[in-house]
Amino acid sequence: MIKNKKGALEFSFTWIFAIIAGMFILFLAIYGVTKFMNMERNTQDAKTAMGIGVLTNPLESSFETTTRTMIGLPVETRIYTGCKNLSGFFGEQTIKVSQKTYNEWSTEGVNVSFPNKYIFSENPAEGKNFYLFSKPFELPFKVADLIYLTSTKDKYCFKNAPNNIKKEIENLIGLNPSANENFFTKDLDCPEGSINICFSGGNDCNIRVNVNSNYVEKDSKKMYYKGDALMYAAIFSNKNDYECQLDRLMKRTGQLSDIYRDKSTFVFEKTGCDFELDSRLVLLKNNAENLGNSENLNTIYSLAEDIARENDYGVCRLW
């Protein structure tokens, strides 16, 4: 009797050990598959982020500012745009994405960096379809193309916009307003839950644009601008990203000022044509690289306007 009990006891320990070992092996298998799937998803997210960056290339080489293009993605996607102003000469634009599969969002993928892009967007912008358009940023020469990215899920209502802005938005909407998905210029057309951008007072305003003092107020924070390119940047962005991108643009302005100074010296030596802009370009470079923040834009724009006049009406032109 005792022997049988001992055998039964040994048999029980064998099965317990086998069950524990089997569970451990199953755990390792599930962990390995999950890890592999996450790696695949991260790789796919990185490829998507890189693809979004590549798809913006045509917007950087075109002078057309009244049309927009659409990016369509196969699954619901969150696009995170970021800015690093301490990397390299001009800082970096970063893009990363998270995608929804099996009703779950993947963890945010790795940042893909671009030194020559300036993208302004809500953070994150979420959806399957996204619109992009661009405008050149000039100070006084062309510095870069600013790209604006919006999800078709986000409805922007431009209330009491100045005629030039209203006309441009309507051109972006195109010839078929009924097909428009996210820009509106007439109050009666604005859908419920739209992001209201007010240009001259009004109620229920999410974003306020003061065209007299040149600032955009969003989330109780002011972003100062000069020109429509920076105005759109402030509307579609947040203060931290806006100020960071502005700093990157000023660094690029400083480098371009040096290039145009070198060009003026070269042309003078070859043709004797004196542009008389050297000292102003040095001042522009210094002011741009020491801008600080958007509140100081007036000073640098006054200098840029003087340089533009001298370049436009001088005997020789640098750009």
C-alpha positions as CSV (number, residue, x, y, z in Angstrom):
1,M,0.0,0.0,0.0
2,I,2.8,2.3,0.9
3,K,4.6,1.4,-2.3
4,N,1.6,2.3,-4.4
5,K,1.3,5.7,-2.7
6,K,4.9,6.4,-3.3
7,G,4.5,5.5,-7.0
8,A,1.5,7.7,-7.2
9,L,3.4,10.5,-5.6
10,E,6.3,10.1,-8.1
11,F,3.8,10.1,-11.0
12,S,2.2,13.3,-9.7
13,F,5.6,15.1,-9.5
14,T,6.4,14.0,-13.1
15,W,3.2,15.5,-14.4
16,I,3.5,18.7,-12.4
17,F,7.0,19.1,-13.8
18,A,5.9,18.5,-17.3
19,I,3.0,21.0,-17.0
20,I,5.3,23.7,-15.6
21,A,7.9,23.1,-18.3
22,G,5.2,23.1,-21.0
23,M,3.7,26.4,-19.7
24,F,7.2,27.9,-19.7
25,I,7.9,26.8,-23.3
26,L,4.4,28.1,-24.3
27,F,5.2,31.4,-22.6
28,L,8.5,31.7,-24.4
29,A,6.8,30.9,-27.7
30,I,4.1,33.5,-27.2
31,Y,6.7,36.1,-26.0
32,G,8.9,35.4,-29.1
33,V,5.9,35.7,-31.5
34,T,4.8,38.9,-29.8
35,K,8.3,40.4,-29.8
36,F,8.6,39.5,-33.5
37,M,5.2,41.1,-34.3
38,N,6.2,44.2,-32.4
39,M,9.5,44.4,-34.3
40,E,7.6,44.0,-37.6
41,R,5.1,46.7,-36.6
42,N,8.0,49.1,-35.6
43,T,9.7,48.4,-38.9
44,Q,6.5,49.1,-40.8
45,D,5.9,52.3,-38.8
46,A,9.4,53.5,-39.6
47,K,8.9,52.8,-43.3
48,T,5.6,54.7,-43.2
49,A,7.2,57.7,-41.5
50,M,10.0,57.7,-44.2
51,G,7.4,57.4,-46.9
52,I,5.5,60.4,-45.6
53,G,8.7,62.4,-45.7
54,V,9.5,61.3,-49.2
55,L,5.9,62.2,-50.4
56,T,6.5,65.8,-49.3
57,N,9.4,66.3,-51.7
58,P,7.3,67.6,-54.6
59,L,5.9,70.3,-52.3
60,E,9.5,71.6,-51.7
61,S,10.3,72.2,-55.3
62,S,7.1,73.7,-56.5
63,F,6.1,77.4,-56.6
64,E,2.5,76.5,-56.7
65,T,0.8,77.4,-53.4
66,T,-2.9,77.2,-54.1
67,T,-3.3,73.4,-54.5
68,R,-2.9,70.6,-52.0
69,T,-2.2,67.0,-52.3
70,M,-3.5,64.0,-50.3
71,I,-1.7,61.1,-48.7
72,G,-3.8,58.0,-48.2
73,L,-2.7,55.3,-45.8
74,P,-4.2,51.8,-45.6
75,V,-4.9,51.8,-41.9
76,E,-5.8,54.4,-39.2
77,T,-2.5,56.2,-38.5
78,R,-1.2,58.8,-36.0
79,I,1.5,61.0,-37.4
80,Y,3.7,62.7,-34.9
81,T,5.9,65.6,-36.2
82,G,8.7,66.9,-34.1
83,C,11.5,69.5,-34.2
84,K,15.1,69.3,-33.0
85,N,17.0,72.6,-33.3
86,L,20.3,71.5,-31.8
87,S,21.3,68.9,-34.4
88,G,23.6,69.9,-37.3
89,F,23.5,73.2,-39.1
90,F,19.8,73.5,-39.5
91,G,18.3,71.1,-36.9
92,E,16.0,68.3,-37.9
93,Q,12.4,67.6,-38.7
94,T,11.3,64.3,-37.2
95,I,8.4,62.1,-38.2
96,K,7.1,59.0,-36.4
97,V,3.9,57.1,-36.7
98,S,1.7,54.8,-34.8
99,Q,-0.8,52.6,-36.7
100,K,-4.0,50.8,-35.6
101,T,-4.1,47.1,-36.3
102,Y,-6.5,44.6,-34.8
103,N,-8.2,47.5,-33.0
104,E,-5.0,48.4,-31.1
105,W,-2.5,51.2,-31.6
106,S,1.1,50.2,-32.0
107,T,3.6,52.0,-29.8
108,E,5.1,55.1,-31.4
109,G,7.7,54.1,-33.9
110,V,11.3,55.4,-34.1
111,N,11.9,59.0,-35.2
112,V,12.8,59.4,-38.9
113,S,14.8,62.7,-39.3
114,F,15.0,65.1,-42.2
115,P,17.4,68.1,-42.1
116,N,15.7,70.0,-44.9
117,K,12.0,69.8,-44.0
118,Y,9.7,72.1,-42.1
119,I,6.3,70.5,-41.4
120,F,3.6,72.1,-39.3
121,S,0.8,69.9,-38.0
122,E,-1.4,69.0,-35.0
123,N,0.4,66.5,-32.8
124,P,-0.6,63.9,-33.5
125,A,-2.6,64.2,-36.7
126,E,-4.9,61.1,-36.8
127,G,-6.7,59.4,-39.7
128,K,-6.3,57.5,-42.9
129,N,-6.2,60.5,-45.3
130,F,-4.1,63.6,-44.9
131,Y,-4.0,66.8,-46.8
132,L,-0.7,68.8,-47.4
133,F,0.0,72.1,-49.0
134,S,3.0,74.4,-48.8
135,K,4.1,78.1,-49.0
136,P,7.5,79.6,-49.5
137,F,9.1,81.3,-46.6
138,E,11.2,84.3,-47.7
139,L,13.5,86.6,-45.6
140,P,14.0,88.4,-48.1
141,F,15.3,85.6,-50.3
142,K,13.6,82.2,-50.3
143,V,14.7,80.3,-47.3
144,A,12.5,77.1,-47.4
145,D,9.1,75.8,-48.2
146,L,6.8,75.4,-45.2
147,I,4.6,72.3,-45.4
148,Y,1.2,72.1,-43.6
149,L,-0.3,68.7,-42.8
150,T,-3.9,68.2,-41.7
151,S,-6.1,65.1,-41.3
152,T,-9.3,65.0,-43.2
153,K,-10.9,64.2,-39.8
154,D,-10.1,67.7,-38.6
155,K,-12.5,70.4,-39.7
156,Y,-11.0,73.9,-39.9
157,C,-13.4,76.8,-40.1
158,F,-11.8,80.2,-41.2
159,K,-14.2,82.8,-39.8
160,N,-14.1,86.4,-41.1
161,A,-10.8,85.8,-42.8
162,P,-9.2,88.7,-44.9
163,N,-10.0,88.4,-48.6
164,N,-6.6,87.2,-49.6
165,I,-6.7,84.4,-47.0
166,K,-10.3,83.5,-47.9
167,K,-9.5,83.4,-51.6
168,E,-6.4,81.2,-51.0
169,I,-8.4,78.7,-48.8
170,E,-11.2,78.5,-51.4
171,N,-8.5,77.8,-54.1
172,L,-7.2,75.0,-51.9
173,I,-10.7,73.6,-51.6
174,G,-10.9,73.7,-55.4
175,L,-13.6,73.7,-58.0
176,N,-15.7,71.1,-56.1
177,P,-16.5,72.5,-52.6
178,S,-18.9,69.6,-52.0
179,A,-15.9,67.2,-52.1
180,N,-14.1,69.3,-49.5
181,E,-13.4,67.5,-46.2
182,N,-11.6,69.8,-43.8
183,F,-11.4,73.5,-44.9
184,F,-14.4,75.9,-44.6
185,T,-14.7,79.6,-45.1
186,K,-18.5,80.2,-44.6
187,D,-19.9,80.0,-41.1
188,L,-23.1,78.2,-42.3
189,D,-21.0,75.5,-43.9
190,C,-18.9,74.8,-40.8
191,P,-19.7,71.3,-39.4
192,E,-20.3,70.7,-35.7
193,G,-17.2,70.2,-33.7
194,S,-15.0,72.2,-36.2
195,I,-11.9,74.0,-35.2
196,N,-12.9,77.7,-35.4
197,I,-10.2,80.1,-36.5
198,C,-11.4,83.7,-35.9
199,F,-9.7,86.6,-37.6
200,S,-11.7,89.5,-36.1
201,G,-13.4,88.7,-32.9
202,G,-16.3,86.3,-32.6
203,N,-17.4,83.6,-30.2
204,D,-16.6,79.9,-29.9
205,C,-13.1,80.5,-31.2
206,N,-10.4,77.8,-30.8
207,I,-7.8,79.8,-32.5
208,R,-7.6,83.6,-32.8
209,V,-5.5,85.5,-35.5
210,N,-4.7,89.1,-34.7
211,V,-3.8,90.5,-38.1
212,N,-3.0,94.0,-36.7
213,S,-0.5,92.8,-34.0
214,N,0.6,89.8,-36.1
215,Y,0.1,87.0,-33.7
216,V,-1.9,83.7,-33.5
217,E,-3.4,82.8,-30.1
218,K,-3.8,79.1,-29.6
219,D,-4.2,77.1,-26.3
220,S,-3.8,80.5,-24.5
221,K,-0.3,81.0,-26.0
222,K,0.7,83.6,-28.6
223,M,2.8,82.8,-31.6
224,Y,4.0,85.9,-33.5
225,Y,4.3,85.8,-37.2
226,K,5.1,87.9,-40.3
227,G,3.6,86.9,-43.6
228,D,1.0,84.3,-44.5
229,A,3.5,81.4,-44.5
230,L,4.2,81.8,-40.8
231,M,0.6,82.5,-40.0
232,Y,-0.5,79.1,-41.4
233,A,2.4,77.5,-39.5
234,A,1.1,78.9,-36.2
235,I,-2.5,77.9,-37.0
236,F,-1.6,74.3,-37.7
237,S,1.1,73.8,-35.1
238,N,1.7,74.3,-31.4
239,K,3.9,76.9,-29.7
240,N,6.8,74.6,-28.9
241,D,7.1,73.2,-32.4
242,Y,6.5,76.6,-34.0
243,E,9.3,78.3,-32.1
244,C,11.6,75.4,-32.7
245,Q,11.0,75.4,-36.4
246,L,11.3,79.2,-36.5
247,D,14.8,78.8,-34.9
248,R,15.7,76.3,-37.6
249,L,14.6,78.7,-40.3
250,M,16.7,81.5,-38.8
251,K,19.8,79.2,-38.8
252,R,19.1,78.5,-42.5
253,T,18.7,82.3,-43.1
254,G,22.1,82.9,-41.5
255,Q,23.8,80.3,-43.7
256,L,22.1,81.7,-46.9
257,S,23.2,85.2,-46.0
258,D,26.8,84.0,-46.0
259,I,26.2,82.3,-49.4
260,Y,24.8,85.5,-50.9
261,R,27.7,87.5,-49.5
262,D,30.1,85.2,-51.2
263,K,28.1,85.4,-54.4
264,S,28.2,89.2,-54.3
265,T,32.0,89.1,-53.9
266,F,32.4,86.7,-56.8
267,V,30.2,88.7,-59.1
268,F,32.0,91.9,-58.2
269,E,35.4,90.4,-59.0
270,K,34.1,89.1,-62.4
271,T,31.9,92.0,-63.5
272,G,32.6,95.0,-61.2
273,C,29.0,95.1,-60.2
274,D,28.7,96.2,-56.6
275,F,25.6,95.1,-54.8
276,E,26.4,97.2,-51.6
277,L,24.6,94.6,-49.5
278,D,27.5,93.0,-47.6
279,S,27.1,94.9,-44.4
280,R,23.3,94.4,-44.4
281,L,23.7,90.7,-45.0
282,V,26.1,90.4,-42.1
283,L,23.6,92.2,-39.9
284,L,20.8,89.9,-41.2
285,K,22.8,86.8,-40.4
286,N,23.6,88.1,-36.9
287,N,20.0,89.0,-36.2
288,A,18.6,85.8,-37.6
289,E,20.9,83.6,-35.6
290,N,20.2,85.5,-32.4
291,L,16.4,85.9,-32.9
292,G,15.5,84.3,-29.6
293,N,11.8,83.9,-30.2
294,S,8.9,85.0,-32.5
295,E,8.3,88.2,-30.5
296,N,11.4,89.6,-32.0
297,L,10.4,89.1,-35.7
298,N,9.6,92.7,-36.4
299,T,13.3,93.8,-36.2
300,I,14.6,91.2,-38.6
301,Y,11.7,91.7,-41.0
302,S,12.3,95.4,-41.2
303,L,15.9,94.7,-42.1
304,A,14.8,92.1,-44.6
305,E,12.4,94.5,-46.3
306,D,15.3,97.1,-46.7
307,I,17.5,94.4,-48.3
308,A,14.7,93.4,-50.6
309,R,14.2,96.9,-51.8
310,E,17.9,97.4,-52.5
311,N,18.1,94.1,-54.3
312,D,15.0,94.7,-56.4
313,Y,15.8,98.3,-57.5
314,G,19.6,98.1,-57.7
315,V,21.6,97.9,-60.9
316,C,22.6,94.3,-60.0
317,R,20.5,91.7,-58.3
318,L,21.7,88.9,-56.1
319,W,18.5,86.8,-56.3
